[in-house]
Amino acid sequence: MVYMAKALEQEMNKYFMQLDEADKKSVLQLLKSFIKRKKEGSKSASTIAAYNKELDEAMERINNGEFTTLEELEKEMQSW
């Protein structure tokens, strides 16, 4: 496993060294973005779960008749 990681690093370095400075900066920025998205992805999984839970709860309230109709909202807005 360690050998494969080392070989992969060497191969990446070999290709990276063939790039000009502008391309190196682009690749570095791409890697930073990739790592950032990966870190955020682990956070967003819980965010998505929370969002889905919130949607389920809202649908349950609607199914129980706990909502405001357009007419009720328009009437309420007149008193603002």
CYANA upper distance limits for C-alpha pairs under 8 A (distance plus 0.5 A):
  1 MET  CA      5 ALA  CA      6.86
  2 VAL  CA      6 LYS  CA      6.69
  3 TYR  CA      7 ALA  CA      6.59
  4 MET  CA      8 LEU  CA      6.54
  5 ALA  CA      9 GLU  CA      6.68
  6 LYS  CA     10 GLN  CA      6.70
  7 ALA  CA     11 GLU  CA      6.68
  8 LEU  CA     12 MET  CA      6.61
  9 GLU  CA     13 ASN  CA      6.56
 10 GLN  CA     14 LYS  CA      6.56
 11 GLU  CA     15 TYR  CA      6.94
 12 MET  CA     16 PHE  CA      6.50
 13 ASN  CA     17 MET  CA      6.48
 14 LYS  CA     18 GLN  CA      7.33
 15 TYR  CA     19 LEU  CA      7.60
 16 PHE  CA     24 LYS  CA      7.28
 19 LEU  CA     23 ASP  CA      6.21
 19 LEU  CA     24 LYS  CA      6.38
 20 ASP  CA     24 LYS  CA      6.66
 21 GLU  CA     25 LYS  CA      6.74
 22 ALA  CA     26 SER  CA      6.82
 23 ASP  CA     27 VAL  CA      6.61
 24 LYS  CA     28 LEU  CA      6.55
 25 LYS  CA     29 GLN  CA      6.60
 26 SER  CA     30 LEU  CA      6.62
 27 VAL  CA     31 LEU  CA      6.68
 28 LEU  CA     32 LYS  CA      6.72
 29 GLN  CA     33 SER  CA      6.64
 30 LEU  CA     34 PHE  CA      6.58
 31 LEU  CA     35 ILE  CA      6.68
 32 LYS  CA     36 LYS  CA      6.58
 33 SER  CA     37 ARG  CA      6.55
 34 PHE  CA     38 LYS  CA      6.61
 35 ILE  CA     39 LYS  CA      6.72
 36 LYS  CA     40 GLU  CA      6.65
 37 ARG  CA     41 GLY  CA      6.32
 38 LYS  CA     42 SER  CA      7.25
 39 LYS  CA     43 LYS  CA      7.41
 40 GLU  CA     44 SER  CA      6.49
 41 GLY  CA     45 ALA  CA      6.77
 42 SER  CA     46 SER  CA      7.87
 43 LYS  CA     47 THR  CA      6.98
 44 SER  CA     48 ILE  CA      6.31
 45 ALA  CA     49 ALA  CA      6.70
 46 SER  CA     50 ALA  CA      6.59
 47 THR  CA     51 TYR  CA      6.56
 48 ILE  CA     52 ASN  CA      6.55
 49 ALA  CA     53 LYS  CA      6.64
 50 ALA  CA     54 GLU  CA      6.66
 51 TYR  CA     55 LEU  CA      6.75
 52 ASN  CA     56 ASP  CA      6.67
 53 LYS  CA     57 GLU  CA      6.69
 54 GLU  CA     58 ALA  CA      6.67
 55 LEU  CA     59 MET  CA      6.65
 56 ASP  CA     60 GLU  CA      6.71
 57 GLU  CA     61 ARG  CA      6.84
 58 ALA  CA     62 ILE  CA      6.78
 59 MET  CA     63 ASN  CA      6.60
 60 GLU  CA     64 ASN  CA      6.68
 61 ARG  CA     65 GLY  CA      6.87
 61 ARG  CA     66 GLU  CA      5.53
 61 ARG  CA     67 PHE  CA      7.59
 62 ILE  CA     66 GLU  CA      5.79
 62 ILE  CA     67 PHE  CA      6.29
 68 THR  CA     72 GLU  CA      6.59
 68 THR  CA     73 LEU  CA      6.89
 69 THR  CA     73 LEU  CA      6.72
 70 LEU  CA     74 GLU  CA      6.61
 71 GLU  CA     75 LYS  CA      6.73
 72 GLU  CA     76 GLU  CA      6.66
 73 LEU  CA     77 MET  CA      6.54
 74 GLU  CA     78 GLN  CA      7.00
 75 LYS  CA     79 SER  CA      7.80
 76 GLU  CA     80 TRP  CA      7.68
